[in-house]
């Protein structure tokens, strides 16, 4: 942002005052030559940046300041960030109505979600417990609204229970499909909130005792490995920038004892 002295006289002690939006976090402010700024603390939300150029600013001279601020990770899709700036000086201004400007930005949300999946034991005995562990992470930059994990269990695997850590979100099952609703996952740049940035989902199952042995263990057996895939998604308005890590697969060999 900048102000220019249109003359005809020198402007004494020019001041630019910028009111920062409450849903943004301050990073830095750099004034043009000769200026000095008072600012909020780094990562503080809202507040005011005031930059002053002492002495005379001659006609046609421009004073400017560059302010860097980040949008809070918890801002909602299509919400706005409003900002206003006022220029003043110790010299009477014949046109003060031109000394204020404002801008409004529309916020977009995007999160880099990832999910990994392991299963144990491997191999597993038919009729024995089999535990799937899913690790879900949000690398930001935005909170991930409406985060959902869907894991379709393979035929021959019987659902027992599912838990989420940290506690709070819940999972449901319909047939072989396990759905865990994680709600809004946090990101590193949250302002005033501490939503989890990672969850661990534990799905407890039992392998059907009639599941045939996998060929990798029993050559010639008609059985197949137990293979299934989990997916993670969000309702953010921008797509995940890296969908390659949103759909892990686990394969388990079955043995008969």
Buried (B, 14 or more C-beta within 10 A) or exposed (E): BEBBBEEEEBBEBBBBBBBBBEBBBBEEBEBBEEBEBEBBEEEEBBBEBBBBBEEBBEEEBEBBBEBEBEBBBBBBBEBEBBBBBBBBBEBEBEEEEEBEBEEEEEBBBBBBBBBEBEBEEBBBBBBBBBBBBBBBBBBBBBBBBEBBBBBBBBEBBBBEEBBBEEEEBEBEBEEBEBBBEBBBBBBEBBBEEEBBBBBEBBBBBBBBEEBBBBBBBBEEBEBBBBEBBBBBBBEBBEEBEEBEBBBBEBBBBBBBE
